[in-house]
């Protein structure tokens, strides 16, 4: 009956795994349908595809001087309006003293953009009886405040154009009862159930609602009118038919859905302190340049191919599962990005690419983590099938914990930051979601289905032959020591000499041979712990020196901030003919401006370039432009120079810093709830160490800090946290489940070694494509790749040399672990078995000397069975390894 139940459970599990793979297949097919072809289905940002460049010139609404504060406030409001259009990767920066440059990816309709981003958005409500201009008052009374425009066709017929002209009113000729500053919320509805026109519904605050209630109470008796004025134009003048006490006002005026949404965006973002008028527009090309982008894509693709070959070499057939998992991850990810693009909610920029690179690395990381844990549990003596269940479960729990820690950071950046940082947070969050889906729906079911069948039957092909051979060796050692295979393997790794002495003491020469054989097991795993934490003081001293040196270098040399942070000059070239982006970039490099941001432009059918540099002097920029023009054979009057402000203004930087700080607090809280707060604090210290080192190296070599650098720094944030959480998770598991007694420092050091192969492989798989991009990508992508290369190395190093030593030192001070430290001393690797068995001494006296080590495990099992009562009730065997006499 028990066998039948077992078969039933096994069949049920198989069906569940098959259904999960079916769901994965459906998701893949649906995703392919959504994103094919990718270039058309996934919106691209300004730096990848270019878009519309519009210059707006400010005009004072009251005749006063336009201040710097007015321009910065206007820039911030316009940026929020552009973001509301779905163009989250747009560029909005002050230009000169009275202009704002707006570049919107993929947008080519100038008028549609201006109708939303350039409107002053000054909304006013006024009683009709307050108007002093009698002519205007009469027109409003007669509902003559809007006129539909017409046009004449070729046959001379007058036809409606679909545009409406509104009656203009002069400021000061009426008295407002409420303004846009009183708006709490704005929504869209229909004018009526039968109307095809839309209304914009406004909810006023308490002051506005009180003023509106008082006015409507006075006007309701004779149905007086309240006039709705937007940017000096009468939108509507409804008669008051009842008192409106709740401040809910409906604005109507024949709005289409798009028109209503545009007005909603304007009102929600607030009114501009100054008015703007259209100055010029042109279509601009990508800042990356198609040549640089193509080179970067090719380099990254070659790097990923090398990664796949490496995984196949290292893991053999299991590497195929990793490759398939990464491919499925990529397909589902692209499908989600395409779906968001269809609703105008996503534009792919370089910061987004950074998020994708990070999540691809995480997908590879989780796959490698799963394979390593699967192979490890086989070495610990479990069957292939059992290892596919417990090993995969442990790996997925670890991966999900690491993913969720990074997700906390991603969501903080998305909801609290702005500009390209927001785009990074979105792509990172989506990638984490895809990674978890891929693990649960594909990787785990596939390994569990293959394990008892193909993997167990063909261990050589699937890359577990060495783990099975090592398992036999550790079984023999376990029998000699009278311990579980897991404890024997762990003891041999902690201290091979101690393990051998225990085995020889209890099982004589056979035990010694078993220990020697186990110590020479072949396989791609760490057999003997490297004493990392024994050198913790050296690691921490080096880390402290590097951090201090980085601060000193930044303080002395400073950081070379790009134009996006400090502003500079904009040089517009026109009539450039066949000059390419790379030729223009090379010319500026030769002229002493290697960090110039170059975009192609098209205005009135004429090709040109828009080049931005950090030079703040218009005269110096003009001199540079003359050198470039001479070098490229362009006319001396083929360019104009304009000073521009920073794209990343104070508000963007402030929001990004707030998002970063909030993410740190939330990460500590999450880790404290899931594990303990000490892990969270030390993980953040390691993260800050990585970021400071990267900035120090940037200051040392003088590379420009631009949004590409920020994207790379955010990517480093993800890698650093992921690495630290994986190590901490293993420490946490070991302290709960191990059959070894030792100091916390020893177990922490063993935990590092257990995940070391995973750390090396995941660092390599992430680093290879980035290094390929650094060596073979375009100059713009090299900024990103340079910071990524440093950060990946620092992130992997700091989890071993900073986070874990600090955490282990902190934990050792706790009373429980302080006692262990006092008992075993400061030396790394000293241990004793937590639950010694009596079976080994019994075997040592009864077993013939010619029994092969490979058979020892079987005899151990028999001996344990025979002496079961003694094992459970007899005296505890006290064998263990300690250097001092007892």
N, C-alpha and C positions, 0 to 999 in steps of 0.2 A: 504493500500500500504506500509506503514511504517513497519507493522508487517511482511509482506512478505519479505521485504528487510532484516529485522533483522534475519528472519529464514534462508534466503539465505546466509547471512554472517556467521551465526552460523554453517550451514552445510559445507560451504567452509573451515572454521577454523577446523572443525572436520576432514575433509578429509586431510587437511594439517598435522594435528597431527598424523593421522593414517599412512600417508606416511612416516613421520619422524620415527615412530616406526618400519616400514618395513625396512627402511634403517639401523636402529640400529640392527635389526635382521640379516640382510645380513652381516653387519660388524662383528657381534659376530660369526656367522657361519664361515666366512672367517678367522677370528683370531684363532678360535679353530683348523681349518685345518692347519694353519701356525705353531702353537706352540706345537702341539701334536706329540710325547711326549716331554714335556719341557726339560728334561735332555739331550735329543739328539738335539733338535732344537735351544736351546739358549746356546750360547757359555759361558763358565764359566772361571773366572779369576784364577790366580795362587793360591790365597788364598782359593779358593773353590775346584778346581779340580786338582791342581798341573800342572806339565808340564815338559819342558826340561830345565835342568840346564847345562850351558856351561861355561867353564873357558877359557878365552883367555889370552895368554901371549904376552906382548909387546916386540918388537924388534926395535931398532933404525934404521932408513933408511939411516942415514949418519954416523953411527958408534959412534955418540956422546952419552952423558948421557941422560937417560930418566928422564925428570923432572916431578914434581907434576903437573905443568901447562899442560904438554903434556897429562898426564893421565886424568885430569879433562876435557880437551877439547875432548879427545877421548871418554870418558864416555858419554858426552853430544851428540856427533855425533852418537854414536852407539845407544843411547836411541831414537834419532829421526828416525833412520833406523828401529828399532824394532817397533816403533809406526806406521811407514809406512806399516809394514807387517799386520797391523790390530790388533796387540797385545798391545792395549793401557794400559793394566793393568800389563805389564811386570815389572820385577825388573832388574835394571842395576846399579851396584855399584862397586867401586874400591875395590880390594882385594890385600893386601900386597902393595908392591911398584911398581910392574910391571904387575899386572893381573887385569882383569875385569870379574866379575861374571854376567852372563846374564841368567835370568830365564824367559822363555816364556810360557804362559799358553797354554795347550792343544797341543803344538807342540812336535812331536816325531822324526822328520826328521832332524838329526844333520847337515847333509851336506847342506841341503837347507838353514838352518839358517846361517851357516858359510859363504856360498857363498854371502850372502847379508850383514850381520852385521860385518863380519871380514875383508872384503876387504878394503885395504887402500884407494882405490878410487882416486888414483893420475892419472889424465888424462892429456896427453900432445899431442900437434900437432907439428911435426917437418918435415922440408924439407928433402927428401931423400938425396939430395946432401950435407947435413950437416953431414952425418954419416961418422965417421973415421974408423970404422971396415969394411974392404973391404969384408970379408966373409959374414957378416950380410947384407951388402949393396947389394951384389950379390943375396942373397936369396930373399930379398924383391923385387928386380928388376924382378926376375923370378916368383914372386907370390908364393914363398915357405915359407910363414910366418905362415901357419896354417896346421895342419895335423889331420885328423879324426882318432881317436883311434879305434882299433879293438880288438876282443876277439875270442878265439878259443873254439868252442863248443865240446861236447863229441865225435862227429864224426870226429873231426879234421878240421872242416870248419872254415875259418876265416871270421868273421862277424863284421859289424860296431857296435860300442858300443854306438854311439850317443853323445860321448864326443869329444871335439876338443882341441888339444894341440897347443898353440900359441908360436911363436918364441920369446925367451927372449933376451932383449937388456940391456946392462950395462949403468947405468947413467954416463954422461960425455962423451959418445961416439957420441952424437948428440946435436944439439942446438934447443930447443923448440921455436916455434914462438907464441904459446898461451898455456895456462894451464887451469886446472879446476877452478882456481880462477877467470877466465874470463867468466864463465858460468852465464847467466842470467836466462835461463829456459831450461827445458828438457821435450820432449814429445816423444810419440811412434807412429810409422807409419809402413807401409809395404815397403819392398825394392822396389817393383814394383807392378803394377796391376796384374801381372801374378804369382808373387812369393808367396810362403807360408812362407817365412822368414820375420822377422821384423827388422826394423831399429830404432835406438835411435837418435832423432833429437835434436841438441844442438843449442841454440841461444846465441851468444857471446855478451859481452858488447862492448862499443865503442872502447876500446883499443884493445881487441881481434879481433874485426871486421876489424879495420884498419890494424893490422898486417897480418891478413888473406888476405885482399884485396891486399896488397902490394906483398905478396908471390905468390898468384895465378896470379897476373898480370905479374910477371916475369917468371913464370913456364908455362903459357898457350901456349907459342909459340912452345915449344918442348915437351909439354904434360908431364912435370915433375911430380913427385909424392909427395904427402904429407902423411906422416906416422902418423897413429893414435895409440898412446901407452897408455895402461891402466895397472897400477901397474907393469910396466917394461915388458909388453908383447905386441907384435904387434897385434892389432885387425884388421887393414885393411890398405891398402896403395893405395888409389884411385889416378888415373892419373888426372891431372887438364885439363879439356876440355874447361873451360871458367872461366872468372874472377868471384870471389865470393865477392861482395862488401858489402853485408848486414850481414855478420857474421853468416849465417845459415848453419850449417854443419851436415851432416848425417853420423852416425856411423853404418856400416854394418859388418856382420861377421857370418851370418848363425844363427841369434838369433831366438829362439822360443819366444812366447809371454811372458812366465814366465821369460825367460832369459832377455828379453828386459825390463820387469818391474823391475827385480832385479837390472839391471844396472842403470835404471832411478832413483831408490831409492838411490843407492850409489852416483850417481853424484849430485842429488838434495841436499843431506845432506852435501856435501863437502868432501874433502879428509882428512883422518886421519893423524895427525902429526907423528905418528909412525905406523909401521906395526904390525899385530897380527898373531899369529899362534895358532892353536887348541891345547889345553893342555889336557882337559878331559871333559867328559860329562856324565850326569846321569839323570834319570827320577826322579823327586821329587814329593812328595805328597803335599796336601794343607796345608797351615799354620794354617788354622782353625782346622783341624782334623775332620774326619767324625763324631766322637762321639760328639764333641762340636757343629758342624754344625747341626746335627740331633737334639740335645737337644735344640738349639736355635730355630730351625724351629718349633718344637713341642710346645715350650713355647710361641712363637709368635702366633701360630695357636690357642692355648688355649685362649690366650689373646683376639684374634679377635672374638672367639666364645662368650666370656664374653661380649665383646662390642656389638655384635649382640643382645644378650639377653637383655642387658641394653636398647638398642634402642627400642626393641619391648615392653619392660616394660614402657618406658617413653612416646613413641609416638604411641604405639599400631599398628593399621594398617598402619599408615604413616611410621612406622619403617620398615615395609616390603619393602616400596618403597626405603628407604635408603639402606637397605641390597641388594636389587636388583641392585640399581645404583652402589654400590661398587663392586658387582660381575661383572657387565658389564664393569665397568672401568678396573678391573683387567684383564678380558679376552682380551679387545682391547689392553691394555698395553702389555701383553705378546705376542700378535700377532705382534705388532710393533717391539719388542725386537727380536723375532724370525726372522722377515724379515731382520733386520739389521745384525743379526748373520749369515744369509745365504750369505751375501755379505762380511763377514769378517770385519764388521764395529763396532762390539760390543762384549765385554766380560764382564760378570757379576762378579763383585768383591764385597767386603764388602762395599766399598764406593758406589757402585751402589745399593746395598741393602739399604743403608742409604737413597739414593734418592727415592727408591721405598717406603720405610716406610713413608717418608715425603709426597709423593704424595698421598698415600693411606689416610693419615691423612687429606690432603687437600680435597680429594674426599668426605670423611665423613663430613668435615667442610662445604663444599658447600651444601651438602644435608641437614645437620642440619640447616644451615642458611636459606635455602629455606622453610623448614617445619616451622621454628619459624616465619618467615615473613608471611607465609600463615595463620598460627593460629592467629598472631597478627592482621592482617587486618580483620579477622572474628570478633575479639573482638571489633574492631573499627566500627562495624556496617555494613560492606559490606557483600553481599551475598557470599555463598560458591563459586559460579561460578565466581563472580567478583574478589574475593580474589585470586582465582587460576590464574587469569590473571595479576592483578596488583601486588600482593604479589610475585608471582614467577618472574615477570619481574624485580622488585626491587632487589630481592635476587640474580638473575643471574647477573645483572649489577654490584652489589657489589662484587660477587665472581670473575667475570672476571677481575675487576680492581685489586683485591688482587692477582689473578693469574698472571696478566701481570707484576705487580711489582716484583713478585718472578721470573718470566720468564726473566726479564732484568738481574737479578743477575745470573740466571742459564746460560744464553747465554754468559755472560761475563766470567764466569768460564770455559765454554767449549772452547771458542775461544782463550782465553788468558792464561789459566793455563795449567799445564801439569800433568803427572802421574795420580794418582787416583782421583785428584781433577777434572780433565777433565771428567772422567767417571761419577762422581757425577753430574756435570753440565748437561751431556747428559741425564741421567736417569730422572733428575728433569725436564728438558725442555720437554721431551716426556710425562712425567706424567701430566704436566700442560696442554699440548695439549689434552690428553685423557680426563682430567677432564672437559675442556670446551666442547669437543665433546659430552661427556656423559650428561652434563647439557642441551645442546641445542637439542640433538636428542632423548633423552630418558626421563629424569626427568621432564622437563617442559611439553612436549606433554602428558605424562602419567597422570600427576596431572590435567591438563586441561581437559582431556577426562573423568577422573573419578569424578571430582568435582561435576558437575551438576547431576550426576547419582548416583553412588554408595556412594560417600563420603557424599553428602547432605542427602541421604536417610538412611544411617547407621552411624550417627555421633559418636555413642558410640564405634563401632568397629574401626573406623578410628582415634579416639583420638581427636575429635574436639568438643565433647559434652560440655566440660568445657568452651571452647571459645565461643560457641553459648549462653550458660547460662550467661557468663560474658557480652556478647554483649547486652542481654536484660537489665541487670542491668545498664550498661553504657548508654543505650538508655533512660532509665528512668531519670538518672542523667542529661543527655544532655537536655531532655525536661524541667527539673526543672531549669536548668541554661540558657536555650535558646541558646544553643551552638550545634555545630556538635558533633557527638559521639566521633570522634577522639580527638577533643579539650577537651571534658569532661573527657575522659580516661586519657589524658595527664596531665590535671590539677590535677586530683585526685592522680596521681602518683607523680607529683612534690610536692604537698603540700595538703594532705588529709584534714587538718583542714581548710585551705583557701577555698578549693572546697566546703566543707560542709557549711561554712558560707555564700558563695555566693548562694548556692542552698536554704538554709533556708531563707535568706533575700528575695529571689525572689519568692519562692514557699512555704514558711511556713513550717509546720510540714511535709507535703508530701515531700518537697525538702530535709529536714533533713533525713527522712527515706530513700529516694532514695540514698543519699550520704552514709548513714551507710550501706545499702545493698551492694552498689558498693564496699565499702572498705573491705567487707568480702567475695567478690567473690571467689569461689573455682576454683582452676586450677593451672597448673604447669607453672606459669609465675610470674614475679616480679610485685607486685601490688603497692608497695610504694617504691620510690627511696631510695636507701642507699646513705648516704651522703659521697661518696668517696672524691670528690674534696673539701669538707669542711675540710678535713684532708690532703690537698695536701702538706702543708709545712712539715708535719710529714713524709709523703711518700718520698718526695724529699730529706729530710734530711737523712732518713734511707738509701736511694739509694746512696747518696753521700758518706756516712760513709762506706757503704759496698764496693763501688768502691775504695776508698782510702785504706781501709783495704786489699782489694785484691791486689792492687799494692804493698803495704807494705809486704804482705806475699810472693808474687812472688819475690820481691827484696831481702828479707831476706833468705827465704828457697830455692828460685829458682825453676825452673820446671824440672821435671825428664824426660828428653827427651829420647825417645827410640832409638834403634839402627839405625832406618831408618834416623835419623837426625844427630847422632853423630858418627856413625860407632861403631866398637867394634871388636869382634873376631868371627870366624866361626869354629865350631867344627864338623868335619865329622866322624860319627860312622859307622862302617861297620861290617857285620856279627852279627847283633843284634837278629837274630832269631825271636821269637814270641813276642818281646817287643812291646807294643802298644804306640801310640802317647801320650795318657794320662799318661801312666806309665813313659815315658821319661820326660814329662812336670812336673810330680809330683817329680821325682828324682832331677830335676834342682831346683825346688822350695825348696826342702829339703836342697839342697846344697847352698842356698843363692842367687839363680838367678830366682826369681818368674816371671820375665818379658821376659824370653827366648822365642825366636821364633823357633818353632819346626816344621820340615818337614820330612816326610818319604822319603827315596831315594831307587832307584833300579839301581845298576850298575853291568853289566855283570851277571845278574840273582841273585845277592846277595842283601838281604834287609839291609837297614841301615837308618841312620838319619842325617840330616843336621840341626845343632842347632846354632843360632846366638844370642850372648849376647852383652850387652853394655860394658862389661869389656874390657878395651883397652890394658891391659897387657897380652901378650901371656902366661907368666909364671902363672899368676893367673888363666887364663882360663884353662890351663892344669891341675892345681890343682883341679879346680872345676870338670873338665872332669874325673879325677881319682876318685873323690868321687862318681860321678854318675855311673861310670863303676863298682866300688865296690858294690854300692847299688843295681845295676841291675844284678850283677854276670857276667859282661863282662870282657874280657881279657884286660890287661893293655895296650896292643899295638893295641887296636881296634879303635883308633881314631887319627885324626890329627888336629892340631890347626893352624889357619891362621888369621892374622889381616885383617879386611875389612873396607872400607870407607863407608860413608853414602849413602843410597839409595836415599834419598831426598837431593840432593846436593844443592848448593847455587842457581843454575839456576832454579831449581824446586820451591824452596821457594820464590825466587824473582818473578817468573812468577805468582805464586799464590797470592802474596801480590799485585802485579800490577792489577791482575784480580779483586781482592776484592775492591781495591780503585776505579777502573773504574766502577765497579757495583754500588758503593755508589753514585758516581757522576751521573750515568745514572738514578738511582732510584730517586734522587732528581729532575732531569730534567723531568722525566716522571710524577711524582706527581705534580710538578709545572705546567706542561701543563694541566694535567687532573683536578687538584684541585688548589693547591697553594704551593709555595716552603716551607712555614713554616711547613706544614704537613710532607714534605720529610725530612727536617732537624731534626725535633723532632723524627720522626720514626727511623732515623739513630742513634740518641743519645740513644734511648731505645735499639736498636740493640747492640751498643757498650757496653752499660751497661750490657746486658746479657752475651756477650762474655767475658768481663772482670771478671764477677762474676764466671763464669764456670772455667776460668783459675785460679782464686784465690782459689777456692775450691780444684782444682787439686793440686795446690802447697801445700795447707794445709794438705791434706790427703796423699800426696806423690805418687799419682798414676802416672803411666807412660803416657807421651804424645806421641802417635804414630799415624800413619795414620788413625786408627779407631777413635781416638779422633778428628782429623781434619774433618773426615766425619761427626761426630756428631755435631761439631761446625757449619759446613756448613748447617746441617739440622736445627739447632737452628736459623740460619740466616733466613731461609725460614719461620719457624713458627712465629718468632718475627715480621717480616714484614707483614705477612698475618694478624695477630691479630690486629696490629696497623692500617692497612688500613681499616679493617672492621669497627672499632670504628670511624675512621675519616670519612668514607663514610656516616655513620649514622648521625654524627654531621653536615656534609655538607647538607644532605637531610633535616634535621630538621630546619636548619636555613633558608632554602628556602621555605619549605612547611607548617610549623607549623602555627596554629592559636593562638599561645601563645606568649605574649610579656614577656621577662625576660632577665636577663643578659646572656652573652655568657657562663659564668661559670656554671650557672644553667642548660642551655640547654646541655652543654657538659656532665655534671653529669647525666642528664636524658638519654642521648645517651648511656653512659656506661651501665646504668641499662637496657636499651632496648635490648642490645646484651649480657647481663650478662649470661642468661640461655644458650645461644649459646656458649659463652666462656667456661662455666663450662662443658657442654656436650662434646664439641670438645676436650678440654684438657683431659677429662677422656677417651674418645675413643682413643686418641693418646697415653695416658700415660699407660693405662692398658697393652697393648701388650709389651711395652718397659719395664715396671716393671716386667712382667712375664719373659722376657729375662734376666733381671738383677738378678732375684732370682733363676731361674732354667736353664739358658743358661750356656755354657761353659765359661771358664775364659777369652778367647779371645773376645768373644762377650760381656762379661760384661763391658769391657772398653768402648765399643760403647754405651751400654745401660746406664752406669753410667752417662756419659756426656749428653746423651739424656734426662734422667730423670731430671737432674738439669736444663737443657736448656728449657724443656717444661714448667716447673714451672716458671722459670724466664721470659720466653717469654709471658706467659699469665698474669703474675703479672705486667710486665713492661708496657704493653699497657695501663693498668689502673692507675698505680702508677707513671709512668715516662713520657711516650709519651703524654697522654692526658692532665695531669696537665701543662706540659711545653707549649703545644700548646694553651691551654685555657688561660694561663697567658699571653702569647705572643699576642694572638688575643684581649684580653681585653684592651690592650694598644692602639688599633686602635681607632681613634676618634669616629666612629660609636658606638662601643661597650663600650667605656669609658663613653659615655653619659648614656647608659643603666646602667652601673655599678654605676654611680653617682645617678641615679634615684632610683634604687632598693636597693642599698647598697650591702655590702659584703655577706649577708646571702644567702645561697643556698636554692632555692625553692620558692622564692618570684616571683610572676607572675601576669599578668592580661590577660584576653582574648583579642585577637587582633581585633576581629570584633563582639562586643556584639550585641545581637539581642533584639528587643523590644517585642518579643512574650512572653517571660517568665513573665514579670510584668503583661501583659494582662491576662495571664492564672492564675496568682497568685490571682487575684481578682475575676475571674469568675468560677474557677474550684471548684466543691463541695468537701467538706473535706473527703468524704468517697470514693473518686476515688482511685483505687489501683495504686500503683507505676508502675506496669507492663503496665498499659494502658496510662500512662502519655505521652509516645512517640507519640501515635496515636493522642491524644488531642493536643499535641504540633504542630503536622503537620497541623491539622485543623486550629489551631489558627494562625499559620504562613500564611496559605493560605488566611485566612479571612483578615488578616492585612497586606497583601503583599504590598499594596501601602504605608502604614505607615512604613513598614520595609525598603522600598527602599528610601522613601523621608522624613520620619519623623525624629524627633530628635533622635540622637544616645544615646542609654542607656549607662550610664557611670559606670556600676557596675564592680567592680574588687576588689581584695584583696590587701590591704596594711595595715601595722600595724599603721602607723601614720595617724592622722586625716587630711582630705583634706580641 
